Amino acid sequence: MSNATTYKVTGMSCDHCERAVTAELTGVEGVSAVDAAADSGLVTVTFTGEPDDEAVREAVDEAGYELVGRA
């Protein structure tokens, strides 16, 4: 079972930002897909199990952006 959860992320403004966030999030255990959109600031993360908001927050922070919360 997979769960897609959309998050609001601030600071993304270009393709590079989308790639940086995507790269960090794909390294999170249980993440099977990531769709980051700089124009809206929305990042949809698909998990193979239950969403792990704290792991997402840490990955987004590591990429240099700020997770506002679930969209």
Buried (B, 14 or more C-beta within 10 A) or exposed (E): EEEEBEBBBEBBEEEEBBEBBBBBBEEBEBBEBBBBBBEEBBBBBBBEEEBBBEBBBBBBEBBEBBBEEEE
